[in-house]
Amino acid sequence: MIAVIRIHGEVKIRQVIVDTLNRLNLKKKYTCVVFEKPNAIEMGMIEKVKDFVAYGEIDKDTYKKLVEARGKQGTKFFRLHPPRGGIDSKKHFGVDKGVLGNNGNEISKLLLRML
């Protein structure tokens, strides 16, 4: 499963990126969408908006906690709190240890701070 969390707001974003975020159902800041098995089109959209979202693979335990805390059974869309302890940096994950982009398995830690 892949979780995608919108980190960036809507100020100074090109309309093409806003449309892609809306298609991913990430319309507001700190919303999360979970894809069970993303297809090539969904992965392409995620790669297109990687400068504005944090994403990575989550395990079933994290998904279960997410559903218990913030959602209904069977839902794939969640509204989250801002992360407790703040965001270290909005720079890319590989560069200066930010949260944007592909976080791999580290996305679970961010999700648990936002519940």
Secondary structure as GFF3:
##gff-version 3
##sequence-region A 1 115
A	DSSP	beta_strand	2	6	.	.	.	ID=ss1
A	DSSP	alpha_helix	15	23	.	.	.	ID=ss2
A	DSSP	beta_strand	31	35	.	.	.	ID=ss3
A	DSSP	alpha_helix	40	48	.	.	.	ID=ss4
A	DSSP	beta_strand	53	57	.	.	.	ID=ss5
A	DSSP	alpha_helix	60	70	.	.	.	ID=ss6
A	DSSP	beta_strand	77	79	.	.	.	ID=ss7
A	DSSP	beta_strand	101	102	.	.	.	ID=ss8
A	DSSP	three_ten_helix	104	106	.	.	.	ID=ss9
A	DSSP	alpha_helix	107	113	.	.	.	ID=ss10
###
